Amino acid sequence: MNEEYSKLVYSAEDIQKILGIGRSKTYTFLHETYKTQSPLKVIRVGNLYRIPKASFDRWINGEI
């Protein structure tokens, strides 16, 4: 993957590592968040979840 683009989004695996939670909990969180688009934005491409870095970073820093 192009390094320039990899900085724009996080994968489910990235979120799992950052939050320190298990795989099933991560996918449950992303699925629920995708349906509501709250508290952060989640993009779904087929079966893949992508989380815009800016949206996640604002959420994790308590700015949302």
N, CA, C and O atoms as a Maestro MAE file, in Angstrom:
{
 s_m_m2io_version
 :::
 2.0.0
}

f_m_ct {
 s_m_title
 :::
 protein
 m_atom[256] {
  # First column is atom index #
  i_m_mmod_type
  r_m_x_coord
  r_m_y_coord
  r_m_z_coord
  i_m_residue_number
  s_m_chain_name
  s_m_pdb_residue_name
  s_m_pdb_atom_name
  i_m_atomic_number
  :::
  1 25 0.852 -1.190 0.000 1 A "MET " " N  " 7
  2 3 0.000 0.000 0.000 1 A "MET " " CA " 6
  3 2 0.888 1.240 0.000 1 A "MET " " C  " 6
  4 15 1.934 1.266 0.648 1 A "MET " " O  " 8
  5 25 0.474 2.234 -0.709 2 A "ASN " " N  " 7
  6 3 1.207 3.488 -0.800 2 A "ASN " " CA " 6
  7 2 1.244 4.154 0.572 2 A "ASN " " C  " 6
  8 15 0.200 4.353 1.194 2 A "ASN " " O  " 8
  9 25 2.419 4.494 1.037 3 A "GLU " " N  " 7
  10 3 2.585 5.100 2.368 3 A "GLU " " CA " 6
  11 2 1.770 6.378 2.532 3 A "GLU " " C  " 6
  12 15 1.246 6.648 3.613 3 A "GLU " " O  " 8
  13 25 1.662 7.163 1.462 4 A "GLU " " N  " 7
  14 3 0.909 8.417 1.523 4 A "GLU " " CA " 6
  15 2 -0.553 8.156 1.878 4 A "GLU " " C  " 6
  16 15 -1.131 8.881 2.687 4 A "GLU " " O  " 8
  17 25 -1.155 7.129 1.282 5 A "TYR " " N  " 7
  18 3 -2.561 6.822 1.526 5 A "TYR " " CA " 6
  19 2 -2.766 6.073 2.830 5 A "TYR " " C  " 6
  20 15 -3.823 6.208 3.447 5 A "TYR " " O  " 8
  21 25 -1.799 5.294 3.267 6 A "SER " " N  " 7
  22 3 -1.969 4.519 4.491 6 A "SER " " CA " 6
  23 2 -2.115 5.429 5.702 6 A "SER " " C  " 6
  24 15 -2.609 4.987 6.739 6 A "SER " " O  " 8
  25 25 -1.704 6.668 5.599 7 A "LYS " " N  " 7
  26 3 -1.826 7.609 6.711 7 A "LYS " " CA " 6
  27 2 -3.217 8.226 6.796 7 A "LYS " " C  " 6
  28 15 -3.541 8.884 7.785 7 A "LYS " " O  " 8
  29 25 -4.041 8.022 5.774 8 A "LEU " " N  " 7
  30 3 -5.368 8.629 5.750 8 A "LEU " " CA " 6
  31 2 -6.408 7.817 6.488 8 A "LEU " " C  " 6
  32 15 -7.377 8.380 6.999 8 A "LEU " " O  " 8
  33 25 -6.235 6.510 6.557 9 A "VAL " " N  " 7
  34 3 -7.228 5.646 7.194 9 A "VAL " " CA " 6
  35 2 -6.556 4.601 8.074 9 A "VAL " " C  " 6
  36 15 -5.397 4.237 7.876 9 A "VAL " " O  " 8
  37 25 -7.324 4.132 9.051 10 A "TYR " " N  " 7
  38 3 -6.910 3.000 9.876 10 A "TYR " " CA " 6
  39 2 -7.692 1.776 9.430 10 A "TYR " " C  " 6
  40 15 -8.835 1.892 8.990 10 A "TYR " " O  " 8
  41 25 -7.081 0.610 9.542 11 A "SER " " N  " 7
  42 3 -7.779 -0.648 9.289 11 A "SER " " CA " 6
  43 2 -8.354 -1.156 10.607 11 A "SER " " C  " 6
  44 15 -8.069 -0.604 11.670 11 A "SER " " O  " 8
  45 25 -9.159 -2.203 10.532 12 A "ALA " " N  " 7
  46 3 -9.697 -2.809 11.746 12 A "ALA " " CA " 6
  47 2 -8.556 -3.294 12.645 12 A "ALA " " C  " 6
  48 15 -8.621 -3.167 13.868 12 A "ALA " " O  " 8
  49 25 -7.526 -3.842 12.035 13 A "GLU " " N  " 7
  50 3 -6.379 -4.332 12.798 13 A "GLU " " CA " 6
  51 2 -5.664 -3.192 13.527 13 A "GLU " " C  " 6
  52 15 -5.216 -3.357 14.661 13 A "GLU " " O  " 8
  53 25 -5.562 -2.038 12.869 14 A "ASP " " N  " 7
  54 3 -4.955 -0.869 13.513 14 A "ASP " " CA " 6
  55 2 -5.762 -0.460 14.743 14 A "ASP " " C  " 6
  56 15 -5.201 -0.196 15.806 14 A "ASP " " O  " 8
  57 25 -7.086 -0.412 14.584 15 A "ILE " " N  " 7
  58 3 -7.970 -0.016 15.682 15 A "ILE " " CA " 6
  59 2 -7.840 -1.007 16.828 15 A "ILE " " C  " 6
  60 15 -7.785 -0.615 17.993 15 A "ILE " " O  " 8
  61 25 -7.790 -2.290 16.494 16 A "GLN " " N  " 7
  62 3 -7.637 -3.331 17.512 16 A "GLN " " CA " 6
  63 2 -6.376 -3.116 18.336 16 A "GLN " " C  " 6
  64 15 -6.406 -3.208 19.563 16 A "GLN " " O  " 8
  65 25 -5.276 -2.833 17.663 17 A "LYS " " N  " 7
  66 3 -4.001 -2.613 18.364 17 A "LYS " " CA " 6
  67 2 -4.030 -1.333 19.188 17 A "LYS " " C  " 6
  68 15 -3.575 -1.322 20.331 17 A "LYS " " O  " 8
  69 25 -4.555 -0.269 18.622 18 A "ILE " " N  " 7
  70 3 -4.582 1.018 19.321 18 A "ILE " " CA " 6
  71 2 -5.419 0.930 20.589 18 A "ILE " " C  " 6
  72 15 -5.017 1.429 21.639 18 A "ILE " " O  " 8
  73 25 -6.593 0.289 20.491 19 A "LEU " " N  " 7
  74 3 -7.495 0.204 21.639 19 A "LEU " " CA " 6
  75 2 -7.167 -0.958 22.573 19 A "LEU " " C  " 6
  76 15 -7.654 -1.008 23.702 19 A "LEU " " O  " 8
  77 25 -6.348 -1.886 22.105 20 A "GLY " " N  " 7
  78 3 -5.970 -3.019 22.939 20 A "GLY " " CA " 6
  79 2 -7.138 -3.945 23.242 20 A "GLY " " C  " 6
  80 15 -7.277 -4.432 24.364 20 A "GLY " " O  " 8
  81 25 -7.984 -4.188 22.233 21 A "ILE " " N  " 7
  82 3 -9.134 -5.072 22.410 21 A "ILE " " CA " 6
  83 2 -9.035 -6.234 21.428 21 A "ILE " " C  " 6
  84 15 -8.232 -6.204 20.496 21 A "ILE " " O  " 8
  85 25 -9.850 -7.247 21.643 22 A "GLY " " N  " 7
  86 3 -9.832 -8.432 20.799 22 A "GLY " " CA " 6
  87 2 -10.459 -8.190 19.434 22 A "GLY " " C  " 6
  88 15 -11.098 -7.170 19.179 22 A "GLY " " O  " 8
  89 25 -10.245 -9.177 18.570 23 A "ARG " " N  " 7
  90 3 -10.724 -9.071 17.195 23 A "ARG " " CA " 6
  91 2 -12.254 -9.006 17.122 23 A "ARG " " C  " 6
  92 15 -12.798 -8.147 16.427 23 A "ARG " " O  " 8
  93 25 -12.943 -9.886 17.817 24 A "SER " " N  " 7
  94 3 -14.406 -9.894 17.731 24 A "SER " " CA " 6
  95 2 -14.997 -8.619 18.318 24 A "SER " " C  " 6
  96 15 -15.970 -8.090 17.781 24 A "SER " " O  " 8
  97 25 -14.433 -8.121 19.399 25 A "LYS " " N  " 7
  98 3 -14.904 -6.864 20.005 25 A "LYS " " CA " 6
  99 2 -14.671 -5.695 19.039 25 A "LYS " " C  " 6
  100 15 -15.509 -4.801 18.926 25 A "LYS " " O  " 8
  101 25 -13.537 -5.711 18.349 26 A "THR " " N  " 7
  102 3 -13.230 -4.668 17.374 26 A "THR " " CA " 6
  103 2 -14.261 -4.651 16.254 26 A "THR " " C  " 6
  104 15 -14.785 -3.594 15.905 26 A "THR " " O  " 8
  105 25 -14.550 -5.821 15.691 27 A "TYR " " N  " 7
  106 3 -15.507 -5.880 14.589 27 A "TYR " " CA " 6
  107 2 -16.926 -5.555 15.033 27 A "TYR " " C  " 6
  108 15 -17.688 -4.959 14.272 27 A "TYR " " O  " 8
  109 25 -17.290 -5.937 16.247 28 A "THR " " N  " 7
  110 3 -18.601 -5.553 16.779 28 A "THR " " CA " 6
  111 2 -18.683 -4.040 16.907 28 A "THR " " C  " 6
  112 15 -19.677 -3.436 16.503 28 A "THR " " O  " 8
  113 25 -17.652 -3.425 17.462 29 A "PHE " " N  " 7
  114 3 -17.592 -1.970 17.608 29 A "PHE " " CA " 6
  115 2 -17.683 -1.280 16.242 29 A "PHE " " C  " 6
  116 15 -18.447 -0.328 16.077 29 A "PHE " " O  " 8
  117 25 -16.913 -1.754 15.273 30 A "LEU " " N  " 7
  118 3 -16.907 -1.126 13.952 30 A "LEU " " CA " 6
  119 2 -18.241 -1.316 13.237 30 A "LEU " " C  " 6
  120 15 -18.710 -0.403 12.558 30 A "LEU " " O  " 8
  121 25 -18.853 -2.479 13.379 31 A "HIS " " N  " 7
  122 3 -20.144 -2.721 12.748 31 A "HIS " " CA " 6
  123 2 -21.214 -1.788 13.314 31 A "HIS " " C  " 6
  124 15 -21.972 -1.178 12.561 31 A "HIS " " O  " 8
  125 25 -21.272 -1.680 14.631 32 A "GLU " " N  " 7
  126 3 -22.248 -0.785 15.269 32 A "GLU " " CA " 6
  127 2 -21.967 0.678 14.922 32 A "GLU " " C  " 6
  128 15 -22.891 1.451 14.671 32 A "GLU " " O  " 8
  129 25 -20.711 1.042 14.908 33 A "THR " " N  " 7
  130 3 -20.337 2.416 14.581 33 A "THR " " CA " 6
  131 2 -20.655 2.726 13.124 33 A "THR " " C  " 6
  132 15 -21.088 3.833 12.805 33 A "THR " " O  " 8
  133 25 -20.444 1.758 12.242 34 A "TYR " " N  " 7
  134 3 -20.768 1.942 10.822 34 A "TYR " " CA " 6
  135 2 -22.265 2.216 10.645 34 A "TYR " " C  " 6
  136 15 -22.651 3.082 9.861 34 A "TYR " " O  " 8
  137 25 -23.102 1.478 11.373 35 A "LYS " " N  " 7
  138 3 -24.555 1.648 11.236 35 A "LYS " " CA " 6
  139 2 -25.011 3.033 11.685 35 A "LYS " " C  " 6
  140 15 -25.910 3.613 11.076 35 A "LYS " " O  " 8
  141 25 -24.405 3.567 12.741 36 A "THR " " N  " 7
  142 3 -24.841 4.858 13.289 36 A "THR " " CA " 6
  143 2 -23.961 6.023 12.861 36 A "THR " " C  " 6
  144 15 -24.375 7.179 12.950 36 A "THR " " O  " 8
  145 25 -22.740 5.726 12.393 37 A "GLN " " N  " 7
  146 3 -21.739 6.751 12.070 37 A "GLN " " CA " 6
  147 2 -21.473 7.651 13.278 37 A "GLN " " C  " 6
  148 15 -21.167 8.835 13.138 37 A "GLN " " O  " 8
  149 25 -21.598 7.065 14.447 38 A "SER " " N  " 7
  150 3 -21.356 7.785 15.685 38 A "SER " " CA " 6
  151 2 -20.697 6.829 16.664 38 A "SER " " C  " 6
  152 15 -21.155 5.689 16.736 38 A "SER " " O  " 8
  153 25 -19.712 7.165 17.391 39 A "PRO " " N  " 7
  154 3 -19.149 8.491 17.629 39 A "PRO " " CA " 6
  155 2 -18.099 8.919 16.610 39 A "PRO " " C  " 6
  156 15 -17.546 10.013 16.717 39 A "PRO " " O  " 8
  157 25 -17.819 8.067 15.621 40 A "LEU " " N  " 7
  158 3 -16.846 8.434 14.600 40 A "LEU " " CA " 6
  159 2 -17.279 7.850 13.273 40 A "LEU " " C  " 6
  160 15 -18.188 7.022 13.222 40 A "LEU " " O  " 8
  161 25 -16.637 8.275 12.200 41 A "LYS " " N  " 7
  162 3 -16.994 7.826 10.855 41 A "LYS " " CA " 6
  163 2 -16.302 6.510 10.545 41 A "LYS " " C  " 6
  164 15 -15.114 6.342 10.822 41 A "LYS " " O  " 8
  165 25 -17.052 5.578 9.966 42 A "VAL " " N  " 7
  166 3 -16.508 4.292 9.524 42 A "VAL " " CA " 6
  167 2 -16.958 4.056 8.091 42 A "VAL " " C  " 6
  168 15 -18.134 4.216 7.767 42 A "VAL " " O  " 8
  169 25 -16.022 3.678 7.241 43 A "ILE " " N  " 7
  170 3 -16.296 3.386 5.840 43 A "ILE " " CA " 6
  171 2 -16.208 1.880 5.658 43 A "ILE " " C  " 6
  172 15 -15.305 1.231 6.184 43 A "ILE " " O  " 8
  173 25 -17.151 1.334 4.910 44 A "ARG " " N  " 7
  174 3 -17.127 -0.101 4.634 44 A "ARG " " CA " 6
  175 2 -16.980 -0.299 3.134 44 A "ARG " " C  " 6
  176 15 -17.741 0.255 2.341 44 A "ARG " " O  " 8
  177 25 -15.997 -1.094 2.763 45 A "VAL " " N  " 7
  178 3 -15.765 -1.448 1.373 45 A "VAL " " CA " 6
  179 2 -15.828 -2.976 1.315 45 A "VAL " " C  " 6
  180 15 -14.876 -3.664 1.684 45 A "VAL " " O  " 8
  181 25 -16.965 -3.491 0.845 46 A "GLY " " N  " 7
  182 3 -17.158 -4.940 0.896 46 A "GLY " " CA " 6
  183 2 -17.184 -5.381 2.340 46 A "GLY " " C  " 6
  184 15 -18.008 -4.902 3.120 46 A "GLY " " O  " 8
  185 25 -16.294 -6.285 2.710 47 A "ASN " " N  " 7
  186 3 -16.196 -6.740 4.098 47 A "ASN " " CA " 6
  187 2 -15.111 -6.025 4.891 47 A "ASN " " C  " 6
  188 15 -14.852 -6.372 6.044 47 A "ASN " " O  " 8
  189 25 -14.481 -5.040 4.285 48 A "LEU " " N  " 7
  190 3 -13.392 -4.324 4.943 48 A "LEU " " CA " 6
  191 2 -13.888 -3.033 5.559 48 A "LEU " " C  " 6
  192 15 -14.675 -2.306 4.953 48 A "LEU " " O  " 8
  193 25 -13.429 -2.752 6.757 49 A "TYR " " N  " 7
  194 3 -13.731 -1.479 7.410 49 A "TYR " " CA " 6
  195 2 -12.508 -0.585 7.322 49 A "TYR " " C  " 6
  196 15 -11.376 -1.031 7.507 49 A "TYR " " O  " 8
  197 25 -12.755 0.676 7.040 50 A "ARG " " N  " 7
  198 3 -11.702 1.687 7.047 50 A "ARG " " CA " 6
  199 2 -12.205 2.863 7.859 50 A "ARG " " C  " 6
  200 15 -13.343 3.306 7.703 50 A "ARG " " O  " 8
  201 25 -11.345 3.357 8.723 51 A "ILE " " N  " 7
  202 3 -11.708 4.433 9.631 51 A "ILE " " CA " 6
  203 2 -10.814 5.626 9.315 51 A "ILE " " C  " 6
  204 15 -9.595 5.543 9.464 51 A "ILE " " O  " 8
  205 25 -11.416 6.744 8.876 52 A "PRO " " N  " 7
  206 3 -10.589 7.919 8.593 52 A "PRO " " CA " 6
  207 2 -9.777 8.311 9.830 52 A "PRO " " C  " 6
  208 15 -10.321 8.464 10.924 52 A "PRO " " O  " 8
  209 25 -8.493 8.467 9.638 53 A "LYS " " N  " 7
  210 3 -7.577 8.773 10.736 53 A "LYS " " CA " 6
  211 2 -7.999 10.030 11.479 53 A "LYS " " C  " 6
  212 15 -7.977 10.054 12.709 53 A "LYS " " O  " 8
  213 25 -8.380 11.070 10.758 54 A "ALA " " N  " 7
  214 3 -8.758 12.331 11.408 54 A "ALA " " CA " 6
  215 2 -9.961 12.141 12.321 54 A "ALA " " C  " 6
  216 15 -9.990 12.678 13.428 54 A "ALA " " O  " 8
  217 25 -10.951 11.384 11.866 55 A "SER " " N  " 7
  218 3 -12.144 11.139 12.667 55 A "SER " " CA " 6
  219 2 -11.807 10.337 13.919 55 A "SER " " C  " 6
  220 15 -12.256 10.680 15.013 55 A "SER " " O  " 8
  221 25 -11.023 9.274 13.769 56 A "PHE " " N  " 7
  222 3 -10.638 8.453 14.915 56 A "PHE " " CA " 6
  223 2 -9.804 9.247 15.904 56 A "PHE " " C  " 6
  224 15 -10.027 9.171 17.112 56 A "PHE " " O  " 8
  225 25 -8.850 10.004 15.399 57 A "ASP " " N  " 7
  226 3 -7.977 10.779 16.275 57 A "ASP " " CA " 6
  227 2 -8.762 11.820 17.083 57 A "ASP " " C  " 6
  228 15 -8.470 12.036 18.259 57 A "ASP " " O  " 8
  229 25 -9.751 12.463 16.463 58 A "ARG " " N  " 7
  230 3 -10.594 13.412 17.208 58 A "ARG " " CA " 6
  231 2 -11.381 12.685 18.300 58 A "ARG " " C  " 6
  232 15 -11.499 13.181 19.420 58 A "ARG " " O  " 8
  233 25 -11.915 11.512 17.968 59 A "TRP " " N  " 7
  234 3 -12.686 10.735 18.935 59 A "TRP " " CA " 6
  235 2 -11.813 10.279 20.108 59 A "TRP " " C  " 6
  236 15 -12.192 10.450 21.266 59 A "TRP " " O  " 8
  237 25 -10.673 9.712 19.816 60 A "ILE " " N  " 7
  238 3 -9.801 9.175 20.879 60 A "ILE " " CA " 6
  239 2 -9.250 10.298 21.765 60 A "ILE " " C  " 6
  240 15 -8.932 10.069 22.931 60 A "ILE " " O  " 8
  241 25 -9.140 11.504 21.215 61 A "ASN " " N  " 7
  242 3 -8.662 12.656 21.993 61 A "ASN " " CA " 6
  243 2 -9.787 13.403 22.696 61 A "ASN " " C  " 6
  244 15 -9.551 14.435 23.324 61 A "ASN " " O  " 8
  245 25 -11.017 12.885 22.593 62 A "GLY " " N  " 7
  246 3 -12.144 13.488 23.284 62 A "GLY " " CA " 6
  247 2 -12.663 14.761 22.659 62 A "GLY " " C  " 6
  248 15 -13.330 15.552 23.325 62 A "GLY " " O  " 8
  249 25 -12.368 14.973 21.384 63 A "GLU " " N  " 7
  250 3 -12.793 16.192 20.708 63 A "GLU " " CA " 6
  251 2 -14.172 16.058 20.068 63 A "GLU " " C  " 6
  252 15 -14.736 17.049 19.604 63 A "GLU " " O  " 8
  253 25 -14.717 14.849 20.038 64 A "ILE " " N  " 7
  254 3 -16.044 14.620 19.453 64 A "ILE " " CA " 6
  255 2 -16.998 14.308 20.593 64 A "ILE " " C  " 6
  256 15 -18.185 14.076 20.360 64 A "ILE " " O  " 8
  :::
 }
 m_bond[255] {
  # First column is bond index #
  i_m_from
  i_m_to
  i_m_order
  :::
  1 1 2 1
  2 2 3 1
  3 3 4 2
  4 3 5 1
  5 5 6 1
  6 6 7 1
  7 7 8 2
  8 7 9 1
  9 9 10 1
  10 10 11 1
  11 11 12 2
  12 11 13 1
  13 13 14 1
  14 14 15 1
  15 15 16 2
  16 15 17 1
  17 17 18 1
  18 18 19 1
  19 19 20 2
  20 19 21 1
  21 21 22 1
  22 22 23 1
  23 23 24 2
  24 23 25 1
  25 25 26 1
  26 26 27 1
  27 27 28 2
  28 27 29 1
  29 29 30 1
  30 30 31 1
  31 31 32 2
  32 31 33 1
  33 33 34 1
  34 34 35 1
  35 35 36 2
  36 35 37 1
  37 37 38 1
  38 38 39 1
  39 39 40 2
  40 39 41 1
  41 41 42 1
  42 42 43 1
  43 43 44 2
  44 43 45 1
  45 45 46 1
  46 46 47 1
  47 47 48 2
  48 47 49 1
  49 49 50 1
  50 50 51 1
  51 51 52 2
  52 51 53 1
  53 53 54 1
  54 54 55 1
  55 55 56 2
  56 55 57 1
  57 57 58 1
  58 58 59 1
  59 59 60 2
  60 59 61 1
  61 61 62 1
  62 62 63 1
  63 63 64 2
  64 63 65 1
  65 65 66 1
  66 66 67 1
  67 67 68 2
  68 67 69 1
  69 69 70 1
  70 70 71 1
  71 71 72 2
  72 71 73 1
  73 73 74 1
  74 74 75 1
  75 75 76 2
  76 75 77 1
  77 77 78 1
  78 78 79 1
  79 79 80 2
  80 79 81 1
  81 81 82 1
  82 82 83 1
  83 83 84 2
  84 83 85 1
  85 85 86 1
  86 86 87 1
  87 87 88 2
  88 87 89 1
  89 89 90 1
  90 90 91 1
  91 91 92 2
  92 91 93 1
  93 93 94 1
  94 94 95 1
  95 95 96 2
  96 95 97 1
  97 97 98 1
  98 98 99 1
  99 99 100 2
  100 99 101 1
  101 101 102 1
  102 102 103 1
  103 103 104 2
  104 103 105 1
  105 105 106 1
  106 106 107 1
  107 107 108 2
  108 107 109 1
  109 109 110 1
  110 110 111 1
  111 111 112 2
  112 111 113 1
  113 113 114 1
  114 114 115 1
  115 115 116 2
  116 115 117 1
  117 117 118 1
  118 118 119 1
  119 119 120 2
  120 119 121 1
  121 121 122 1
  122 122 123 1
  123 123 124 2
  124 123 125 1
  125 125 126 1
  126 126 127 1
  127 127 128 2
  128 127 129 1
  129 129 130 1
  130 130 131 1
  131 131 132 2
  132 131 133 1
  133 133 134 1
  134 134 135 1
  135 135 136 2
  136 135 137 1
  137 137 138 1
  138 138 139 1
  139 139 140 2
  140 139 141 1
  141 141 142 1
  142 142 143 1
  143 143 144 2
  144 143 145 1
  145 145 146 1
  146 146 147 1
  147 147 148 2
  148 147 149 1
  149 149 150 1
  150 150 151 1
  151 151 152 2
  152 151 153 1
  153 153 154 1
  154 154 155 1
  155 155 156 2
  156 155 157 1
  157 157 158 1
  158 158 159 1
  159 159 160 2
  160 159 161 1
  161 161 162 1
  162 162 163 1
  163 163 164 2
  164 163 165 1
  165 165 166 1
  166 166 167 1
  167 167 168 2
  168 167 169 1
  169 169 170 1
  170 170 171 1
  171 171 172 2
  172 171 173 1
  173 173 174 1
  174 174 175 1
  175 175 176 2
  176 175 177 1
  177 177 178 1
  178 178 179 1
  179 179 180 2
  180 179 181 1
  181 181 182 1
  182 182 183 1
  183 183 184 2
  184 183 185 1
  185 185 186 1
  186 186 187 1
  187 187 188 2
  188 187 189 1
  189 189 190 1
  190 190 191 1
  191 191 192 2
  192 191 193 1
  193 193 194 1
  194 194 195 1
  195 195 196 2
  196 195 197 1
  197 197 198 1
  198 198 199 1
  199 199 200 2
  200 199 201 1
  201 201 202 1
  202 202 203 1
  203 203 204 2
  204 203 205 1
  205 205 206 1
  206 206 207 1
  207 207 208 2
  208 207 209 1
  209 209 210 1
  210 210 211 1
  211 211 212 2
  212 211 213 1
  213 213 214 1
  214 214 215 1
  215 215 216 2
  216 215 217 1
  217 217 218 1
  218 218 219 1
  219 219 220 2
  220 219 221 1
  221 221 222 1
  222 222 223 1
  223 223 224 2
  224 223 225 1
  225 225 226 1
  226 226 227 1
  227 227 228 2
  228 227 229 1
  229 229 230 1
  230 230 231 1
  231 231 232 2
  232 231 233 1
  233 233 234 1
  234 234 235 1
  235 235 236 2
  236 235 237 1
  237 237 238 1
  238 238 239 1
  239 239 240 2
  240 239 241 1
  241 241 242 1
  242 242 243 1
  243 243 244 2
  244 243 245 1
  245 245 246 1
  246 246 247 1
  247 247 248 2
  248 247 249 1
  249 249 250 1
  250 250 251 1
  251 251 252 2
  252 251 253 1
  253 253 254 1
  254 254 255 1
  255 255 256 2
  :::
 }
}
